[in-house]
Amino acid sequence: MTPASELLRRCWQMISRPTLVRRLMLAQALMLSVVWSLAVAFVMIDGTDEDSSISHGVLRAIATVADNLADQPQRQHDSLRAMDEALREDFASGDMPELAPRTLVWRDGQLIYRSVDAPAGIRSAGPVDAEMLDIKGQVWRTRTVVEGATRVTILEAAGPWQFFITINSRGYYLLPLLIGLPFLLLPAWLSIRLAMRPWRKVAQEVSARGPRDLRPLVFKPPHGELASLVDSINALLQRVDTSAARERSFIADATHELRTPLAAMRINVEALQRQAHDPRQQELLDGILNSNSRAARLVGQLLQLTRSEVQAEAGQQATSQALDALLQDRLAALSGLAQANGIELELQAAVPLCVPGQRESLVSLIDNLVENAIKYSPRGASVTVSLHAQGGQAVLHVADQGPGIPTALHGRVFDRFFRAPQQNQPGSGLGLSIVATVVARHGGSIALHQADGGQGLLVEVCLPLAARPA
């Protein structure tokens, strides 16, 4: 997509996206349109009655001119033509000459002046009377004034044409609306933007909150409509916080209580296994121990996840942690598990590096990554853990030689309880979710890659560096 097309697409999205400001402006424009329509309706009614658009004084002036210049026919004709043209300019549109009024002047019963396009054979009514005439399908409205021996008749197009004549002659009804509408839009937009400033403050505070920040909103608008909305949001946050705390407490209590019966079960099964001599019984007891181990691991992961969330919400102060020393300690602690599975652990961390964080969370991160690598690597393989600095960050790599994870599933394996379909090893799907939670809380990033050699999974964790403690 070219930059120009991308710019057009963004502009179209901004224009087509509904906004409350635009809705209010459209409402104001609609109200102005209603007022304009009422004004047009009034003009239409006023313009289609039997009254002429030309006043009685104009007709009297034409008659006076004709009467005063009766002894000068040429000047009389020129004056009448000039007045006729003036009327046409006032009442007719430039591209619609048929809307112009027509003038007919009689003196002593003789027609002395007629507009060039006036219909012939007009016999008007008496003085000041108005009548409607139908000449060859065209309806005309006439008005006559008699001054001495002079009679002046004005013809105007009736029916639909009269409406346009009235608009043209009485434009003060429409011009303020037509001219003022564009200039009202900008003040309307500014006034709406100013009026919605408290709304934007509430929106900014809500958008600045993290997913776990359920404290009530600090901004308290005095406006009644917005205050009720903020109160409703605060009440909702309080209910969600109470519900989340109840769920966390339940999970923490349940996982803690489950550890004791699981440990007792394992002790009893191991005692039975020492006393059993039947191979079938040994096989069943081994299955029970394996199930017990999986359950104990799941309980431990749930407890880690709960503690991690509690620490995040409590906002515990991060301290500088020597990540290289922590890796050595955890790999030494996990060496027994690696030997039991026939896996060789290798650590590559020549440079001391420190990161700000909580030790317990970082231990959970390392243990889950290394345990997963050990579990999914075949017997006789090796798990390589490396640590180096790059771009102001500590980069931790954990590479195994297992089956790996399809690229299409790299984004989903961080979801809780999700496991790749082709995995044969038992698990709960919580390990990578716990790791992602710890990484996000420490301001880092995590990514999955294919290990060197094309076999296995490489997990890359980047954490901000900190000064090494004395």
N, C-alpha and C positions, 0 to 999 in steps of 0.2 A: 504494500500500500504506500503510495507516494505521500510526501508531507502535505501537499495541497489537499488530497482526498481525505487524509486524516484530520486536517484542520476543518474541512467541510463537515466531516462526520461528527466532530466534537461540537461544532456550532449547531448542527441540526439536533444533537442530543440536548443541548442547552435550551434550544427553542421549543422542542417537542416535549420536554419534561415538565409535567404540571408543577406549578408553584403556587403558594398561597398569595404572594404578591401579585402575580399575574391574574389570579382569580379575582382578587379585590379590584384590580384595575379594570378587568372585563366587566365586573358588576357596575362600576361607576360609568364606564362607557355605555353599558346597556341602559342605565338610568338616563343618561344624556340622550341616547337614541329615542327613548320613550318620550322625553320632553320634546325632542325635535319632531317626532311623529305627531304628537298632539298639536304642535304649532303648525305643521303642514296640514293637518286635518282642519284646524281653524281657518287657515288661509283658503283651503279648498272650499269650505262652506261659505266663507266670506266672498270668494271669488266666483261662485256659481249662482249667486242670487240674482235678482232682477235689477239691482243697482249697477250703474255704469262705473267703470274705473276712472272715467274722466269727470271732473267736477263741473257743476253748473256754471261756475265763474269762467272756466276756459271757453265754454261754448259762447257765453255772453261777450267775451273778449273778441272772439272770431267774428261774431255778428257786428260788433261795434266797428272793427276795422273795415269790414266790407261796406258798412253803411257810410262811414266817414270818407271813404275813397271811391264813392259811387261815381263822382265826376271825373275820376282818373282811372279808367279801366285797366291800363297796363300796370300801374302801381298797385291797384287793387288786386290784380291777379298775382303779381309777384309777392305781395304781402301774404295773401292767402296760401300761396305755395310754400313760403318760408315757414309759416305757422304749421302747415300740414307736415312738412319735413321734420319740424321740431317735435311734433307729437309722435311721429314714427320712430324717431331716435329714442325717445323716452320709453316707449311702450313695446318696441319690437326688438327681438334678438337679431343679431347680424345675419345669422344663417337661417332664420325663420321669418321672412318678411310677411308671411301670411298672418302673423300675430298682430301686425300693425293696424291701428284704427284707420278707417277711411272717412274722409271729410267731403260733404256735399253742401254747397251754398246756393240758395235761391234768392233772387231779388225781383220783386214785382212779378213773381210767378215764373221767372226765367232762371234756368240753371246757369250760374256764372262761374262756378268752379266745381270740379269733381276730381278726386284722387285718381291717379292713372289706372289703378286696378280695382276701383270701386265698381260694384255691379250696377248695371243700368236698370232703369224702370222703377226706381225707388220712390214710393209715395209715402212719406212719413206721416205720423199722427200729429196732433196739435202740439202746442207749446209745452215743454217740460214733460211730456208724456214719453214713456218708454214702452216699446213693444218688441216682440220676437217675430222675425220674418224668416221664412224658409224660401230661399231662392236657389233653384237647381240643386237641391239636396244639402245646401249649406245653410246652417242656422245663423242668423245675424241678430244682434241686439242693437236697437236704434234708440237715439235720444235726440230730441229736437228743442231748439230755443228760437224764439221769434223776437227780433228787435226791430220795431217799425215795419219797413217793407222788406226786411232781410230775414231769411229763415236759414238756420244752420242745423244740419243733421250729421251726427257722428254714428258710424257703423263699427261694431266690434264683433269679432268672431265669438260666437257663443259655444256652449257645450264644453268639450275637453280643452279647447284652445283657451277659453277664458281663464281657466285655472293658471296656465302658464303666464298669461298676461298679468294676472293679479300678483303672482309671485314676482314678476319682473318690476311691476310698478310699486309693490309694497315689500321690497326686499328686507326691510328692517325687522320682519318677523324671523327670517332665516339666517341672515348674515351673521349675527352674533354667535349663533350656535355653530354654523359651518366654519367660521373663522376661529372661534374659541376652542373647538374640540381638540385640535392638535396641540394647542398650547396648554390645555388642561392636563394632558397625559403626563408630562414631566413633573409638574407640581404634585399630581396625584401619586406618582411613583415615589417621589421624595418624601411626601407625607406618610405614605404607607411604610416605607423603609424606616423612618424615624419612629413611627408608632410601634413597629415590630422589634425595636432594639431589645427590650426585655426578653422577648421570645428567643432572640439569637443568643442572649447570655445563657439562658437555660439550656439551649441546644449545645452550646460550646462546653458547658460544664458536663453535660451528659456524655458528649463525645470524648472528652478527656479522661473519662473513667475507664479503668481496666475491667476485665470480665469478673474479677473477684472483689472489686471495690463496691460494696453494697451499703456504704454510708449514705445517710440522707443528703439531699442536695443542700448546698450552703446558701445559694442565692434564693432570697425570699422576695418575690415581686409583690408590690402592694396592689397590683391590679387584680380585680376580683376574678376575671376569667382565667388568667394565668396562674393566680395563686391556688385556685382549686385544682388545676392540672398538676402543679408542683406537689401539692399535698397528696394527690392520688399516686404520683410517682414515688414519693417517699413511703407511702403506705405499702405500695407494691414491693419496694426494695426491702422494707422491714419484714414482710411476709416471706420473701425469697430467702433472706438471710436466716430467718428462724428455721425455715424448712431445710436449708443447706446445713446449718449447724446440727439440726436433729439427725440428718442423714449421716454426717461425718461422725457424730458421736456414736450412732448405732454401728457403723462399720468398724470404728476403732474398738468399741466394746466387744463386738462379735468376733473380730479377728483375734483380739487378745484372749478372749475366753476359749477360742477354738484351739489355741496352741497347747494348752494343758491336756485336753483329752487326746489330741493327736500324739503328743509325746508319750502319754500313758499307753495308748494303743500300740505304738511302736515298741515300747519296752516289753509289753505282754507278748506281742507277736514274735519278737526276737527270742524270748524265753521259750515259747512253744517251738520255735524252729530248732533250738538246741536239743529239745527232747524228742522231736519227731525223727523217725528213721525211714518212714515210707517216702519214696521219691515223689509220689503224687502229692503228699501233704507238703513236702518241701517246696514243690512248684506253686501250690496255692498260697503258701505263706510268703513266698517271694513276690507273688502278685500283689498281696496285701501290703507288703512293705513298699513296693514301687508306688502303689496308689497313695499310701501314707506320705511318701516323700513328695509326690506331686501336690497333694493337698497342703502339706506344710509349706511348700514353696509358694503356693498361691496365697496362703494366709500371710506369709511374710511379705509378699509383694503388695498385698492390699494394705497391710500395716505401713509399709514404706510410703505408699501413695498417699495414705491419709496423713501421715506425719509431714510429708512434703507439702501438702496443701495447707495444713495448719501453720507450718513455718512461714509459708508465703503470705498467708493472711495476717499473721502476727507481725510481719515486717521485721524479722530478726536482722540485726546488724551483721553485715558481711565482714569477715576478717580475711587477712591474707593467708592463703593456704599454699604450701609447697607441693605442687602437683607431682613433681618427679618423685619425692619421698613418699607421697601417698600411693603412687602407683607401685613402688617397690613393696610397701606394706601389704597392699591388697593382693598383688600377685603371689607373694609369699603365703598369704592366708588361703589362696585358691589353688596352691600347688598340689595339695592333697586331692582335690577334685580332678585336676588335670591328670595326675598320675593314675587315678582310678579309671579314667577313660582312655588312657594311653595317649595323651596329648602333651606335647612339649610347649612350654611357655617361653617366650623370648621377649625381653624388654630392651628397647632402644631409646634411651633418654640420657644423652651425654651432657646436656646443658640444664642447669637448675632453672626451673620456671615456677612462678607463683601467680595465682589467680585469686581474685576476691570472691569469697563465697562461704558457705557453711560446710563444715567437714562431713557431717552426716549425709548431706545431700550428695556431695561429691563421691563419697564411698558408695552410695546407692547407685550412682551413675556408672562408676567403674565396675562394680560387681555385676550389674546386669549385662553390661556389654561383654565382659570377659566370660561370664557364665554362658551366655548365649553362644559365643564363639566356640567354647569348649563343647557344648551340647551338640551343636550341629556339625562339628568337624569329625571326619572318620578317624578311627583308631590308627595311630601311627602318624597322624598329621601334626602340624604345628600352628600355634596361634601367636601372631606377632603384634606386640603393642609398642608403638613408637610415639615419641613426644618431641616436638620442635617448635620454634618460634617463627612466625611469618606475619608481616604486616601489623605488628603490635598486638598479635593474638597468639595464644598457646593452641597449637594444633595437635589433637590427639587422634591417632589412627589405631583401630583394632581390626586386624585382618585375619580371617579364618580360611579354611580350605573346604568348606562345606558346599552344599548345593546352591547357595546364594538365593537371592530374591529377584523375581522378574522386575524389569524396569517399570512396567505398568503399575506395579503394586507398591512402589517406593513411597508414594504419598499416603497410602492407606495403612501401612504396617504400624504407623504411630498412633492409630486409633485404639482405644481400649478394647481388649478381648478380640481383636482381629488377628487372624493367623493366615498365612499363605496356604492355599488349598493343597499344594503338593508336599507340605511338610509332614514328615512321618514321626518326628520326635514329639513327645508329649509336651504340652505347655499351656499357659493361660492367655497369652496374648497381651500381657501387661508390661513386659520388660522394656520394650522400646517406648511405650507410652510414658513410663516413669522417667526414662532417660530424656525424652523430649520435654517433659515438664521441668526437670531440673535444669536443662540447657536454657530453656526460655527464661526461667527465673534468674539465671546468672547472666542474662544478656548475650548469650552466644547463639550459635547456629549448629545444625546437624544435617548431614547429607549422607546418602548411601551411594556407593560406587562398586564397580566390579573389581575384585582383588587382582593383583598382578598375576599374570599367567593365565587369566581368563577363567579361573575357577575360584569360587568362594566369594565372600562378601567383605567389603571394606567400609567400615563406619568411620566417618570423619566428623569430629566435634571440635568446634572453634570457640574458645573462651577468651574474654579480655584479659590481658596481662595486668599484674599488679607488682608493686615493689616487693622484693624478697625480704621477709622479716629478718631482723638481726638474730 
